[in-house]
Amino acid sequence: MRPALLTGLSALAMTLEGATQWVLTSDAAYARQQLAEAGAADLEEIDPALVIRRQYNDIAMLSTFG
């Protein structure tokens, strides 16, 4: 139920500029703050493995936020 407890990673789903985006983070509280300041809404913590599997067909390339 809480992948961050096992892996140290969390994924956040959000709405940013009208589109759904996903963020992978090792600090969900900090990420929520930064994303909210950038205008993100509807922040929801979800299982990172589900994001990679469902949204990226089991492989994703990471990029730096900001």
mmCIF file as Biopython writes it, N, C-alpha, C and O atoms, coordinates in Angstrom:
data_model
#
loop_
_atom_site.group_PDB
_atom_site.id
_atom_site.type_symbol
_atom_site.label_atom_id
_atom_site.label_alt_id
_atom_site.label_comp_id
_atom_site.label_asym_id
_atom_site.label_entity_id
_atom_site.label_seq_id
_atom_site.pdbx_PDB_ins_code
_atom_site.Cartn_x
_atom_site.Cartn_y
_atom_site.Cartn_z
_atom_site.occupancy
_atom_site.B_iso_or_equiv
_atom_site.auth_seq_id
_atom_site.auth_asym_id
_atom_site.pdbx_PDB_model_num
ATOM 1   N N  . MET A ? 1  ? 0.811  -1.196 0.000   1.0 0.0 1  A 1 
ATOM 2   C CA . MET A ? 1  ? 0.000  0.000  0.000   1.0 0.0 1  A 1 
ATOM 3   C C  . MET A ? 1  ? 0.860  1.268  0.000   1.0 0.0 1  A 1 
ATOM 4   O O  . MET A ? 1  ? 0.440  2.293  -0.537  1.0 0.0 1  A 1 
ATOM 5   N N  . ARG A ? 2  ? 2.051  1.212  0.591   1.0 0.0 2  A 1 
ATOM 6   C CA . ARG A ? 2  ? 2.930  2.386  0.662   1.0 0.0 2  A 1 
ATOM 7   C C  . ARG A ? 2  ? 4.311  2.023  0.137   1.0 0.0 2  A 1 
ATOM 8   O O  . ARG A ? 2  ? 5.215  1.739  0.924   1.0 0.0 2  A 1 
ATOM 9   N N  . PRO A ? 3  ? 4.490  2.028  -1.206  1.0 0.0 3  A 1 
ATOM 10  C CA . PRO A ? 3  ? 5.779  1.639  -1.783  1.0 0.0 3  A 1 
ATOM 11  C C  . PRO A ? 3  ? 6.962  2.439  -1.251  1.0 0.0 3  A 1 
ATOM 12  O O  . PRO A ? 3  ? 8.078  1.923  -1.192  1.0 0.0 3  A 1 
ATOM 13  N N  . ALA A ? 4  ? 6.734  3.687  -0.865  1.0 0.0 4  A 1 
ATOM 14  C CA . ALA A ? 4  ? 7.829  4.516  -0.378  1.0 0.0 4  A 1 
ATOM 15  C C  . ALA A ? 4  ? 8.475  3.912  0.869   1.0 0.0 4  A 1 
ATOM 16  O O  . ALA A ? 4  ? 9.659  4.139  1.120   1.0 0.0 4  A 1 
ATOM 17  N N  . LEU A ? 5  ? 7.716  3.151  1.650   1.0 0.0 5  A 1 
ATOM 18  C CA . LEU A ? 5  ? 8.280  2.523  2.836   1.0 0.0 5  A 1 
ATOM 19  C C  . LEU A ? 5  ? 9.308  1.469  2.464   1.0 0.0 5  A 1 
ATOM 20  O O  . LEU A ? 5  ? 10.254 1.242  3.218   1.0 0.0 5  A 1 
ATOM 21  N N  . LEU A ? 6  ? 9.144  0.824  1.324   1.0 0.0 6  A 1 
ATOM 22  C CA . LEU A ? 6  ? 10.072 -0.222 0.889   1.0 0.0 6  A 1 
ATOM 23  C C  . LEU A ? 6  ? 11.179 0.309  -0.006  1.0 0.0 6  A 1 
ATOM 24  O O  . LEU A ? 6  ? 12.327 -0.122 0.105   1.0 0.0 6  A 1 
ATOM 25  N N  . THR A ? 7  ? 10.849 1.229  -0.880  1.0 0.0 7  A 1 
ATOM 26  C CA . THR A ? 7  ? 11.803 1.681  -1.892  1.0 0.0 7  A 1 
ATOM 27  C C  . THR A ? 7  ? 12.396 3.047  -1.618  1.0 0.0 7  A 1 
ATOM 28  O O  . THR A ? 7  ? 13.457 3.379  -2.146  1.0 0.0 7  A 1 
ATOM 29  N N  . GLY A ? 8  ? 11.725 3.846  -0.798  1.0 0.0 8  A 1 
ATOM 30  C CA . GLY A ? 8  ? 12.147 5.222  -0.588  1.0 0.0 8  A 1 
ATOM 31  C C  . GLY A ? 8  ? 11.672 6.142  -1.692  1.0 0.0 8  A 1 
ATOM 32  O O  . GLY A ? 8  ? 12.028 7.320  -1.709  1.0 0.0 8  A 1 
ATOM 33  N N  . LEU A ? 9  ? 10.866 5.621  -2.625  1.0 0.0 9  A 1 
ATOM 34  C CA . LEU A ? 9  ? 10.366 6.422  -3.745  1.0 0.0 9  A 1 
ATOM 35  C C  . LEU A ? 9  ? 8.851  6.513  -3.733  1.0 0.0 9  A 1 
ATOM 36  O O  . LEU A ? 9  ? 8.159  5.570  -3.349  1.0 0.0 9  A 1 
ATOM 37  N N  . SER A ? 10 ? 8.351  7.657  -4.158  1.0 0.0 10 A 1 
ATOM 38  C CA . SER A ? 10 ? 6.921  7.880  -4.333  1.0 0.0 10 A 1 
ATOM 39  C C  . SER A ? 10 ? 6.697  8.460  -5.715  1.0 0.0 10 A 1 
ATOM 40  O O  . SER A ? 10 ? 7.575  9.108  -6.285  1.0 0.0 10 A 1 
ATOM 41  N N  . ALA A ? 11 ? 5.520  8.219  -6.239  1.0 0.0 11 A 1 
ATOM 42  C CA . ALA A ? 11 ? 5.115  8.861  -7.489  1.0 0.0 11 A 1 
ATOM 43  C C  . ALA A ? 11 ? 3.916  9.748  -7.175  1.0 0.0 11 A 1 
ATOM 44  O O  . ALA A ? 11 ? 3.033  9.372  -6.404  1.0 0.0 11 A 1 
ATOM 45  N N  . LEU A ? 12 ? 3.899  10.909 -7.775  1.0 0.0 12 A 1 
ATOM 46  C CA . LEU A ? 12 ? 2.773  11.822 -7.624  1.0 0.0 12 A 1 
ATOM 47  C C  . LEU A ? 12 ? 2.150  12.052 -8.987  1.0 0.0 12 A 1 
ATOM 48  O O  . LEU A ? 12 ? 2.846  12.340 -9.961  1.0 0.0 12 A 1 
ATOM 49  N N  . ALA A ? 13 ? 0.841  11.924 -9.047  1.0 0.0 13 A 1 
ATOM 50  C CA . ALA A ? 13 ? 0.094  12.312 -10.241 1.0 0.0 13 A 1 
ATOM 51  C C  . ALA A ? 13 ? -0.414 13.715 -9.981  1.0 0.0 13 A 1 
ATOM 52  O O  . ALA A ? 13 ? -0.775 14.046 -8.852  1.0 0.0 13 A 1 
ATOM 53  N N  . MET A ? 14 ? -0.447 14.542 -11.015 1.0 0.0 14 A 1 
ATOM 54  C CA . MET A ? 14 ? -0.888 15.930 -10.841 1.0 0.0 14 A 1 
ATOM 55  C C  . MET A ? 14 ? -1.434 16.457 -12.150 1.0 0.0 14 A 1 
ATOM 56  O O  . MET A ? 14 ? -1.232 15.875 -13.216 1.0 0.0 14 A 1 
ATOM 57  N N  . THR A ? 15 ? -2.127 17.566 -12.042 1.0 0.0 15 A 1 
ATOM 58  C CA . THR A ? 15 ? -2.550 18.311 -13.216 1.0 0.0 15 A 1 
ATOM 59  C C  . THR A ? 15 ? -1.689 19.557 -13.288 1.0 0.0 15 A 1 
ATOM 60  O O  . THR A ? 15 ? -1.626 20.334 -12.335 1.0 0.0 15 A 1 
ATOM 61  N N  . LEU A ? 16 ? -1.030 19.745 -14.414 1.0 0.0 16 A 1 
ATOM 62  C CA . LEU A ? 16 ? -0.164 20.906 -14.622 1.0 0.0 16 A 1 
ATOM 63  C C  . LEU A ? 16 ? -0.410 21.430 -16.024 1.0 0.0 16 A 1 
ATOM 64  O O  . LEU A ? 16 ? -0.232 20.712 -17.008 1.0 0.0 16 A 1 
ATOM 65  N N  . GLU A ? 17 ? -0.818 22.682 -16.106 1.0 0.0 17 A 1 
ATOM 66  C CA . GLU A ? 17 ? -1.132 23.320 -17.382 1.0 0.0 17 A 1 
ATOM 67  C C  . GLU A ? 17 ? -2.156 22.514 -18.174 1.0 0.0 17 A 1 
ATOM 68  O O  . GLU A ? 17 ? -2.056 22.392 -19.395 1.0 0.0 17 A 1 
ATOM 69  N N  . GLY A ? 18 ? -3.152 21.959 -17.456 1.0 0.0 18 A 1 
ATOM 70  C CA . GLY A ? 18 ? -4.248 21.255 -18.102 1.0 0.0 18 A 1 
ATOM 71  C C  . GLY A ? 18 ? -3.972 19.816 -18.485 1.0 0.0 18 A 1 
ATOM 72  O O  . GLY A ? 18 ? -4.847 19.153 -19.041 1.0 0.0 18 A 1 
ATOM 73  N N  . ALA A ? 19 ? -2.781 19.317 -18.205 1.0 0.0 19 A 1 
ATOM 74  C CA . ALA A ? 19 ? -2.435 17.939 -18.573 1.0 0.0 19 A 1 
ATOM 75  C C  . ALA A ? 19 ? -2.030 17.155 -17.327 1.0 0.0 19 A 1 
ATOM 76  O O  . ALA A ? 19 ? -1.478 17.714 -16.379 1.0 0.0 19 A 1 
ATOM 77  N N  . THR A ? 20 ? -2.311 15.866 -17.342 1.0 0.0 20 A 1 
ATOM 78  C CA . THR A ? 20 ? -1.873 14.999 -16.247 1.0 0.0 20 A 1 
ATOM 79  C C  . THR A ? 20 ? -0.401 14.677 -16.436 1.0 0.0 20 A 1 
ATOM 80  O O  . THR A ? 20 ? 0.030  14.297 -17.524 1.0 0.0 20 A 1 
ATOM 81  N N  . GLN A ? 21 ? 0.361  14.833 -15.365 1.0 0.0 21 A 1 
ATOM 82  C CA . GLN A ? 21 ? 1.792  14.550 -15.365 1.0 0.0 21 A 1 
ATOM 83  C C  . GLN A ? 21 ? 2.107  13.676 -14.160 1.0 0.0 21 A 1 
ATOM 84  O O  . GLN A ? 21 ? 1.326  13.627 -13.209 1.0 0.0 21 A 1 
ATOM 85  N N  . TRP A ? 22 ? 3.234  12.991 -14.190 1.0 0.0 22 A 1 
ATOM 86  C CA . TRP A ? 22 ? 3.664  12.137 -13.094 1.0 0.0 22 A 1 
ATOM 87  C C  . TRP A ? 22 ? 5.076  12.526 -12.707 1.0 0.0 22 A 1 
ATOM 88  O O  . TRP A ? 22 ? 5.909  12.842 -13.556 1.0 0.0 22 A 1 
ATOM 89  N N  . VAL A ? 23 ? 5.330  12.496 -11.397 1.0 0.0 23 A 1 
ATOM 90  C CA . VAL A ? 23 ? 6.639  12.849 -10.855 1.0 0.0 23 A 1 
ATOM 91  C C  . VAL A ? 23 ? 7.095  11.723 -9.936  1.0 0.0 23 A 1 
ATOM 92  O O  . VAL A ? 23 ? 6.314  11.203 -9.139  1.0 0.0 23 A 1 
ATOM 93  N N  . LEU A ? 24 ? 8.345  11.357 -10.053 1.0 0.0 24 A 1 
ATOM 94  C CA . LEU A ? 24 ? 8.954  10.376 -9.157  1.0 0.0 24 A 1 
ATOM 95  C C  . LEU A ? 24 ? 9.810  11.149 -8.163  1.0 0.0 24 A 1 
ATOM 96  O O  . LEU A ? 24 ? 10.580 12.021 -8.564  1.0 0.0 24 A 1 
ATOM 97  N N  . THR A ? 25 ? 9.690  10.843 -6.868  1.0 0.0 25 A 1 
ATOM 98  C CA . THR A ? 25 ? 10.403 11.607 -5.859  1.0 0.0 25 A 1 
ATOM 99  C C  . THR A ? 25 ? 10.841 10.731 -4.693  1.0 0.0 25 A 1 
ATOM 100 O O  . THR A ? 25 ? 10.229 9.700  -4.413  1.0 0.0 25 A 1 
ATOM 101 N N  . SER A ? 26 ? 11.891 11.143 -4.028  1.0 0.0 26 A 1 
ATOM 102 C CA . SER A ? 26 ? 12.323 10.485 -2.798  1.0 0.0 26 A 1 
ATOM 103 C C  . SER A ? 26 ? 11.865 11.271 -1.577  1.0 0.0 26 A 1 
ATOM 104 O O  . SER A ? 26 ? 12.128 10.867 -0.444  1.0 0.0 26 A 1 
ATOM 105 N N  . ASP A ? 27 ? 11.179 12.397 -1.800  1.0 0.0 27 A 1 
ATOM 106 C CA . ASP A ? 27 ? 10.666 13.235 -0.710  1.0 0.0 27 A 1 
ATOM 107 C C  . ASP A ? 27 ? 9.309  13.802 -1.136  1.0 0.0 27 A 1 
ATOM 108 O O  . ASP A ? 27 ? 9.238  14.881 -1.724  1.0 0.0 27 A 1 
ATOM 109 N N  . ALA A ? 28 ? 8.243  13.073 -0.838  1.0 0.0 28 A 1 
ATOM 110 C CA . ALA A ? 28 ? 6.903  13.451 -1.306  1.0 0.0 28 A 1 
ATOM 111 C C  . ALA A ? 28 ? 6.459  14.806 -0.767  1.0 0.0 28 A 1 
ATOM 112 O O  . ALA A ? 28 ? 5.836  15.579 -1.495  1.0 0.0 28 A 1 
ATOM 113 N N  . ALA A ? 29 ? 6.762  15.109 0.481   1.0 0.0 29 A 1 
ATOM 114 C CA . ALA A ? 29 ? 6.343  16.389 1.062   1.0 0.0 29 A 1 
ATOM 115 C C  . ALA A ? 29 ? 7.012  17.561 0.339   1.0 0.0 29 A 1 
ATOM 116 O O  . ALA A ? 29 ? 6.359  18.548 0.001   1.0 0.0 29 A 1 
ATOM 117 N N  . TYR A ? 30 ? 8.304  17.441 0.112   1.0 0.0 30 A 1 
ATOM 118 C CA . TYR A ? 30 ? 9.034  18.485 -0.605  1.0 0.0 30 A 1 
ATOM 119 C C  . TYR A ? 30 ? 8.513  18.621 -2.036  1.0 0.0 30 A 1 
ATOM 120 O O  . TYR A ? 30 ? 8.320  19.733 -2.528  1.0 0.0 30 A 1 
ATOM 121 N N  . ALA A ? 31 ? 8.288  17.494 -2.695  1.0 0.0 31 A 1 
ATOM 122 C CA . ALA A ? 31 ? 7.783  17.517 -4.072  1.0 0.0 31 A 1 
ATOM 123 C C  . ALA A ? 31 ? 6.415  18.180 -4.137  1.0 0.0 31 A 1 
ATOM 124 O O  . ALA A ? 31 ? 6.159  18.988 -5.029  1.0 0.0 31 A 1 
ATOM 125 N N  . ARG A ? 32 ? 5.533  17.845 -3.198  1.0 0.0 32 A 1 
ATOM 126 C CA . ARG A ? 32 ? 4.199  18.466 -3.172  1.0 0.0 32 A 1 
ATOM 127 C C  . ARG A ? 32 ? 4.312  19.988 -3.078  1.0 0.0 32 A 1 
ATOM 128 O O  . ARG A ? 32 ? 3.616  20.717 -3.785  1.0 0.0 32 A 1 
ATOM 129 N N  . GLN A ? 33 ? 5.193  20.454 -2.198  1.0 0.0 33 A 1 
ATOM 130 C CA . GLN A ? 33 ? 5.383  21.893 -2.014  1.0 0.0 33 A 1 
ATOM 131 C C  . GLN A ? 33 ? 5.887  22.549 -3.303  1.0 0.0 33 A 1 
ATOM 132 O O  . GLN A ? 33 ? 5.339  23.557 -3.748  1.0 0.0 33 A 1 
ATOM 133 N N  . GLN A ? 34 ? 6.923  21.977 -3.890  1.0 0.0 34 A 1 
ATOM 134 C CA . GLN A ? 34 ? 7.505  22.537 -5.108  1.0 0.0 34 A 1 
ATOM 135 C C  . GLN A ? 34 ? 6.505  22.523 -6.262  1.0 0.0 34 A 1 
ATOM 136 O O  . GLN A ? 34 ? 6.399  23.497 -7.008  1.0 0.0 34 A 1 
ATOM 137 N N  . LEU A ? 35 ? 5.784  21.431 -6.406  1.0 0.0 35 A 1 
ATOM 138 C CA . LEU A ? 35 ? 4.815  21.312 -7.495  1.0 0.0 35 A 1 
ATOM 139 C C  . LEU A ? 35 ? 3.645  22.268 -7.311  1.0 0.0 35 A 1 
ATOM 140 O O  . LEU A ? 35 ? 3.174  22.868 -8.277  1.0 0.0 35 A 1 
ATOM 141 N N  . ALA A ? 36 ? 3.177  22.411 -6.086  1.0 0.0 36 A 1 
ATOM 142 C CA . ALA A ? 36 ? 2.086  23.353 -5.820  1.0 0.0 36 A 1 
ATOM 143 C C  . ALA A ? 36 ? 2.528  24.777 -6.150  1.0 0.0 36 A 1 
ATOM 144 O O  . ALA A ? 36 ? 1.757  25.548 -6.722  1.0 0.0 36 A 1 
ATOM 145 N N  . GLU A ? 37 ? 3.757  25.128 -5.795  1.0 0.0 37 A 1 
ATOM 146 C CA . GLU A ? 37 ? 4.289  26.458 -6.110  1.0 0.0 37 A 1 
ATOM 147 C C  . GLU A ? 37 ? 4.408  26.665 -7.619  1.0 0.0 37 A 1 
ATOM 148 O O  . GLU A ? 37 ? 4.339  27.796 -8.100  1.0 0.0 37 A 1 
ATOM 149 N N  . ALA A ? 38 ? 4.585  25.573 -8.367  1.0 0.0 38 A 1 
ATOM 150 C CA . ALA A ? 38 ? 4.691  25.659 -9.825  1.0 0.0 38 A 1 
ATOM 151 C C  . ALA A ? 38 ? 3.320  25.642 -10.501 1.0 0.0 38 A 1 
ATOM 152 O O  . ALA A ? 38 ? 3.225  25.717 -11.726 1.0 0.0 38 A 1 
ATOM 153 N N  . GLY A ? 39 ? 2.255  25.541 -9.691  1.0 0.0 39 A 1 
ATOM 154 C CA . GLY A ? 39 ? 0.911  25.595 -10.251 1.0 0.0 39 A 1 
ATOM 155 C C  . GLY A ? 39 ? 0.223  24.259 -10.428 1.0 0.0 39 A 1 
ATOM 156 O O  . GLY A ? 39 ? -0.846 24.191 -11.034 1.0 0.0 39 A 1 
ATOM 157 N N  . ALA A ? 40 ? 0.818  23.190 -9.909  1.0 0.0 40 A 1 
ATOM 158 C CA . ALA A ? 40 ? 0.205  21.872 -10.028 1.0 0.0 40 A 1 
ATOM 159 C C  . ALA A ? 40 ? -1.012 21.765 -9.120  1.0 0.0 40 A 1 
ATOM 160 O O  . ALA A ? 40 ? -1.057 22.366 -8.047  1.0 0.0 40 A 1 
ATOM 161 N N  . ALA A ? 41 ? -1.992 20.995 -9.562  1.0 0.0 41 A 1 
ATOM 162 C CA . ALA A ? 41 ? -3.204 20.760 -8.777  1.0 0.0 41 A 1 
ATOM 163 C C  . ALA A ? 41 ? -3.493 19.266 -8.766  1.0 0.0 41 A 1 
ATOM 164 O O  . ALA A ? 41 ? -2.880 18.496 -9.505  1.0 0.0 41 A 1 
ATOM 165 N N  . ASP A ? 42 ? -4.430 18.871 -7.923  1.0 0.0 42 A 1 
ATOM 166 C CA . ASP A ? 42 ? -4.888 17.478 -7.859  1.0 0.0 42 A 1 
ATOM 167 C C  . ASP A ? 42 ? -3.736 16.511 -7.595  1.0 0.0 42 A 1 
ATOM 168 O O  . ASP A ? 42 ? -3.680 15.442 -8.204  1.0 0.0 42 A 1 
ATOM 169 N N  . LEU A ? 43 ? -2.826 16.865 -6.705  1.0 0.0 43 A 1 
ATOM 170 C CA . LEU A ? 43 ? -1.684 16.003 -6.389  1.0 0.0 43 A 1 
ATOM 171 C C  . LEU A ? 43 ? -2.155 14.751 -5.659  1.0 0.0 43 A 1 
ATOM 172 O O  . LEU A ? 43 ? -2.857 14.834 -4.651  1.0 0.0 43 A 1 
ATOM 173 N N  . GLU A ? 44 ? -1.762 13.594 -6.177  1.0 0.0 44 A 1 
ATOM 174 C CA . GLU A ? 44 ? -2.156 12.321 -5.593  1.0 0.0 44 A 1 
ATOM 175 C C  . GLU A ? 44 ? -0.954 11.383 -5.591  1.0 0.0 44 A 1 
ATOM 176 O O  . GLU A ? 44 ? -0.317 11.186 -6.625  1.0 0.0 44 A 1 
ATOM 177 N N  . GLU A ? 45 ? -0.644 10.805 -4.433  1.0 0.0 45 A 1 
ATOM 178 C CA . GLU A ? 45 ? 0.465  9.873  -4.340  1.0 0.0 45 A 1 
ATOM 179 C C  . GLU A ? 45 ? 0.014  8.494  -4.817  1.0 0.0 45 A 1 
ATOM 180 O O  . GLU A ? 45 ? -1.024 7.988  -4.389  1.0 0.0 45 A 1 
ATOM 181 N N  . ILE A ? 46 ? 0.802  7.893  -5.707  1.0 0.0 46 A 1 
ATOM 182 C CA . ILE A ? 46 ? 0.454  6.584  -6.260  1.0 0.0 46 A 1 
ATOM 183 C C  . ILE A ? 46 ? 1.705  5.708  -6.329  1.0 0.0 46 A 1 
ATOM 184 O O  . ILE A ? 46 ? 2.825  6.197  -6.182  1.0 0.0 46 A 1 
ATOM 185 N N  . ASP A ? 47 ? 1.503  4.432  -6.549  1.0 0.0 47 A 1 
ATOM 186 C CA . ASP A ? 47 ? 2.589  3.459  -6.622  1.0 0.0 47 A 1 
ATOM 187 C C  . ASP A ? 47 ? 3.442  3.721  -7.866  1.0 0.0 47 A 1 
ATOM 188 O O  . ASP A ? 47 ? 2.921  3.698  -8.981  1.0 0.0 47 A 1 
ATOM 189 N N  . PRO A ? 48 ? 4.747  3.971  -7.694  1.0 0.0 48 A 1 
ATOM 190 C CA . PRO A ? 48 ? 5.618  4.238  -8.851  1.0 0.0 48 A 1 
ATOM 191 C C  . PRO A ? 48 ? 5.595  3.125  -9.892  1.0 0.0 48 A 1 
ATOM 192 O O  . PRO A ? 48 ? 5.639  3.402  -11.091 1.0 0.0 48 A 1 
ATOM 193 N N  . ALA A ? 49 ? 5.526  1.869  -9.452  1.0 0.0 49 A 1 
ATOM 194 C CA . ALA A ? 49 ? 5.511  0.756  -10.406 1.0 0.0 49 A 1 
ATOM 195 C C  . ALA A ? 49 ? 4.275  0.809  -11.303 1.0 0.0 49 A 1 
ATOM 196 O O  . ALA A ? 49 ? 4.350  0.497  -12.491 1.0 0.0 49 A 1 
ATOM 197 N N  . LEU A ? 50 ? 3.142  1.205  -10.731 1.0 0.0 50 A 1 
ATOM 198 C CA . LEU A ? 50 ? 1.922  1.316  -11.545 1.0 0.0 50 A 1 
ATOM 199 C C  . LEU A ? 50 ? 2.051  2.413  -12.597 1.0 0.0 50 A 1 
ATOM 200 O O  . LEU A ? 50 ? 1.595  2.250  -13.729 1.0 0.0 50 A 1 
ATOM 201 N N  . VAL A ? 51 ? 2.668  3.525  -12.224 1.0 0.0 51 A 1 
ATOM 202 C CA . VAL A ? 51 ? 2.863  4.620  -13.180 1.0 0.0 51 A 1 
ATOM 203 C C  . VAL A ? 51 ? 3.724  4.151  -14.344 1.0 0.0 51 A 1 
ATOM 204 O O  . VAL A ? 51 ? 3.375  4.358  -15.506 1.0 0.0 51 A 1 
ATOM 205 N N  . ILE A ? 52 ? 4.847  3.520  -14.027 1.0 0.0 52 A 1 
ATOM 206 C CA . ILE A ? 52 ? 5.759  3.057  -15.080 1.0 0.0 52 A 1 
ATOM 207 C C  . ILE A ? 52 ? 5.060  2.033  -15.971 1.0 0.0 52 A 1 
ATOM 208 O O  . ILE A ? 52 ? 5.180  2.084  -17.195 1.0 0.0 52 A 1 
ATOM 209 N N  . ARG A ? 53 ? 4.344  1.122  -15.363 1.0 0.0 53 A 1 
ATOM 210 C CA . ARG A ? 53 ? 3.674  0.061  -16.121 1.0 0.0 53 A 1 
ATOM 211 C C  . ARG A ? 53 ? 2.557  0.624  -17.005 1.0 0.0 53 A 1 
ATOM 212 O O  . ARG A ? 53 ? 2.503  0.336  -18.201 1.0 0.0 53 A 1 
ATOM 213 N N  . ARG A ? 54 ? 1.683  1.411  -16.424 1.0 0.0 54 A 1 
ATOM 214 C CA . ARG A ? 54 ? 0.477  1.852  -17.139 1.0 0.0 54 A 1 
ATOM 215 C C  . ARG A ? 54 ? 0.684  3.047  -18.056 1.0 0.0 54 A 1 
ATOM 216 O O  . ARG A ? 54 ? 0.117  3.099  -19.148 1.0 0.0 54 A 1 
ATOM 217 N N  . GLN A ? 55 ? 1.481  3.994  -17.625 1.0 0.0 55 A 1 
ATOM 218 C CA . GLN A ? 55 ? 1.612  5.228  -18.397 1.0 0.0 55 A 1 
ATOM 219 C C  . GLN A ? 55 ? 2.778  5.210  -19.377 1.0 0.0 55 A 1 
ATOM 220 O O  . GLN A ? 55 ? 2.769  5.933  -20.374 1.0 0.0 55 A 1 
ATOM 221 N N  . TYR A ? 56 ? 3.780  4.383  -19.093 1.0 0.0 56 A 1 
ATOM 222 C CA . TYR A ? 56 ? 4.997  4.401  -19.904 1.0 0.0 56 A 1 
ATOM 223 C C  . TYR A ? 56 ? 5.340  3.040  -20.490 1.0 0.0 56 A 1 
ATOM 224 O O  . TYR A ? 56 ? 6.461  2.837  -20.958 1.0 0.0 56 A 1 
ATOM 225 N N  . ASN A ? 57 ? 4.404  2.112  -20.473 1.0 0.0 57 A 1 
ATOM 226 C CA . ASN A ? 57 ? 4.628  0.786  -21.045 1.0 0.0 57 A 1 
ATOM 227 C C  . ASN A ? 57 ? 5.891  0.123  -20.507 1.0 0.0 57 A 1 
ATOM 228 O O  . ASN A ? 57 ? 6.667  -0.454 -21.269 1.0 0.0 57 A 1 
ATOM 229 N N  . ASP A ? 58 ? 6.092  0.204  -19.214 1.0 0.0 58 A 1 
ATOM 230 C CA . ASP A ? 58 ? 7.165  -0.473 -18.465 1.0 0.0 58 A 1 
ATOM 231 C C  . ASP A ? 58 ? 8.552  0.136  -18.579 1.0 0.0 58 A 1 
ATOM 232 O O  . ASP A ? 58 ? 9.509  -0.439 -18.061 1.0 0.0 58 A 1 
ATOM 233 N N  . ILE A ? 59 ? 8.694  1.278  -19.238 1.0 0.0 59 A 1 
ATOM 234 C CA . ILE A ? 59 ? 10.002 1.937  -19.284 1.0 0.0 59 A 1 
ATOM 235 C C  . ILE A ? 59 ? 9.804  3.445  -19.421 1.0 0.0 59 A 1 
ATOM 236 O O  . ILE A ? 59 ? 8.993  3.901  -20.227 1.0 0.0 59 A 1 
ATOM 237 N N  . ALA A ? 60 ? 10.547 4.207  -18.632 1.0 0.0 60 A 1 
ATOM 238 C CA . ALA A ? 60 ? 10.420 5.662  -18.665 1.0 0.0 60 A 1 
ATOM 239 C C  . ALA A ? 60 ? 11.805 6.296  -18.549 1.0 0.0 60 A 1 
ATOM 240 O O  . ALA A ? 60 ? 12.700 5.746  -17.908 1.0 0.0 60 A 1 
ATOM 241 N N  . MET A ? 61 ? 11.963 7.443  -19.170 1.0 0.0 61 A 1 
ATOM 242 C CA . MET A ? 61 ? 13.197 8.206  -19.049 1.0 0.0 61 A 1 
ATOM 243 C C  . MET A ? 61 ? 12.927 9.369  -18.106 1.0 0.0 61 A 1 
ATOM 244 O O  . MET A ? 61 ? 11.927 10.073 -18.247 1.0 0.0 61 A 1 
ATOM 245 N N  . LEU A ? 62 ? 13.812 9.566  -17.156 1.0 0.0 62 A 1 
ATOM 246 C CA . LEU A ? 62 ? 13.634 10.636 -16.172 1.0 0.0 62 A 1 
ATOM 247 C C  . LEU A ? 62 ? 14.264 11.930 -16.665 1.0 0.0 62 A 1 
ATOM 248 O O  . LEU A ? 62 ? 15.229 11.929 -17.430 1.0 0.0 62 A 1 
ATOM 249 N N  . SER A ? 63 ? 13.689 13.033 -16.202 1.0 0.0 63 A 1 
ATOM 250 C CA . SER A ? 63 ? 14.200 14.360 -16.508 1.0 0.0 63 A 1 
ATOM 251 C C  . SER A ? 63 ? 14.122 15.179 -15.214 1.0 0.0 63 A 1 
ATOM 252 O O  . SER A ? 63 ? 13.317 14.868 -14.336 1.0 0.0 63 A 1 
ATOM 253 N N  . THR A ? 64 ? 14.935 16.200 -15.093 1.0 0.0 64 A 1 
ATOM 254 C CA . THR A ? 64 ? 14.936 17.048 -13.901 1.0 0.0 64 A 1 
ATOM 255 C C  . THR A ? 64 ? 13.784 18.035 -13.966 1.0 0.0 64 A 1 
ATOM 256 O O  . THR A ? 64 ? 13.518 18.619 -15.016 1.0 0.0 64 A 1 
ATOM 257 N N  . PHE A ? 65 ? 13.096 18.222 -12.839 1.0 0.0 65 A 1 
ATOM 258 C CA . PHE A ? 65 ? 12.001 19.187 -12.743 1.0 0.0 65 A 1 
ATOM 259 C C  . PHE A ? 65 ? 12.585 20.557 -12.451 1.0 0.0 65 A 1 
ATOM 260 O O  . PHE A ? 65 ? 13.447 20.712 -11.587 1.0 0.0 65 A 1 
ATOM 261 N N  . GLY A ? 66 ? 12.101 21.546 -13.187 1.0 0.0 66 A 1 
ATOM 262 C CA . GLY A ? 66 ? 12.482 22.921 -12.896 1.0 0.0 66 A 1 
ATOM 263 C C  . GLY A ? 66 ? 13.650 23.418 -13.565 1.0 0.0 66 A 1 
ATOM 264 O O  . GLY A ? 66 ? 14.031 24.572 -13.367 1.0 0.0 66 A 1 
#
